[in-house]
Amino acid sequence: MGSVLDIYIDQDCPGCMQAQELANYVRNKLPQIEVRIFDLARPNIERPSTVFAVPTYLLNGKRLSLGNPNADDLLRKLENSL
């Protein structure tokens, strides 16, 4: 099973644009990790109980970061999950 990075954002969140940029960065650097973005402002998006603020990063369903991590730290943590 491959690693999955879920990023929860909201359209009114000031830091969520950076979260989308980080998602693209991870996609380019680690294409073997599936990156999914969930915009909580959209209808029918289920919010896990571990997501209470945005942006929130979940790796394989476990919270990796609340708020935007440093790009290098994020890559290091994701590489360790492979």
VMD Tcl script that draws the C-alpha trace (Angstrom):
set ca {
  {0.00 0.00 0.00}
  {1.30 3.45 -0.91}
  {1.32 6.51 1.28}
  {-1.52 9.01 1.02}
  {-1.21 12.64 2.08}
  {-4.58 14.32 2.65}
  {-4.58 18.08 3.05}
  {-7.69 19.76 4.43}
  {-8.19 23.38 3.47}
  {-10.93 26.01 3.36}
  {-11.38 28.70 0.74}
  {-11.41 31.43 3.42}
  {-8.17 30.24 5.05}
  {-5.21 32.62 4.58}
  {-2.62 29.81 4.80}
  {-4.43 27.39 2.54}
  {-3.00 28.79 -0.69}
  {0.44 27.86 0.65}
  {-0.94 24.41 1.48}
  {-1.93 23.97 -2.16}
  {1.55 25.05 -3.23}
  {3.07 22.51 -0.83}
  {0.79 19.83 -2.28}
  {2.14 20.56 -5.76}
  {5.70 20.57 -4.40}
  {5.20 17.12 -2.87}
  {3.60 15.82 -6.08}
  {6.68 16.93 -8.03}
  {9.28 15.68 -5.53}
  {7.59 12.45 -4.40}
  {5.26 11.25 -7.14}
  {4.90 7.88 -5.40}
  {2.84 9.59 -2.66}
  {-0.79 10.22 -3.49}
  {-1.69 13.80 -2.54}
  {-5.35 14.71 -2.11}
  {-6.79 18.10 -1.21}
  {-10.15 18.44 0.51}
  {-11.79 21.87 0.58}
  {-14.09 21.89 3.60}
  {-16.07 24.77 2.09}
  {-17.40 22.41 -0.57}
  {-20.58 20.45 0.12}
  {-20.42 16.78 1.08}
  {-16.78 16.82 2.23}
  {-16.46 14.68 5.33}
  {-14.16 16.06 8.00}
  {-12.28 13.52 10.13}
  {-12.43 14.14 13.87}
  {-8.69 14.89 13.88}
  {-9.24 17.89 11.59}
  {-10.37 20.88 13.65}
  {-8.45 23.66 11.92}
  {-7.06 24.31 8.46}
  {-4.74 23.57 6.90}
  {-4.33 20.10 8.37}
  {-2.13 17.40 6.87}
  {-2.94 13.73 7.39}
  {-0.54 10.99 6.36}
  {-2.30 7.66 5.95}
  {-5.11 8.96 8.17}
  {-2.89 10.21 11.02}
  {-2.28 13.88 11.65}
  {1.12 14.90 10.36}
  {0.82 18.65 10.77}
  {-1.63 21.23 12.00}
  {-0.78 24.29 9.94}
  {1.73 24.49 7.12}
  {4.98 22.67 7.80}
  {8.34 23.71 6.46}
  {8.67 22.21 2.95}
  {11.95 20.40 3.73}
  {10.58 18.99 6.99}
  {7.47 17.80 5.17}
  {9.53 16.02 2.52}
  {11.71 14.39 5.15}
  {8.70 13.06 7.06}
  {7.08 11.81 3.87}
  {10.28 10.11 2.68}
  {10.46 8.32 6.03}
  {6.94 6.96 5.43}
  {7.93 5.22 2.20}
}
mol new
graphics top color blue
foreach p $ca { graphics top sphere $p radius 0.5 }
foreach p [lrange $ca 0 end-1] q [lrange $ca 1 end] { graphics top cylinder $p $q radius 0.2 }
display resetview
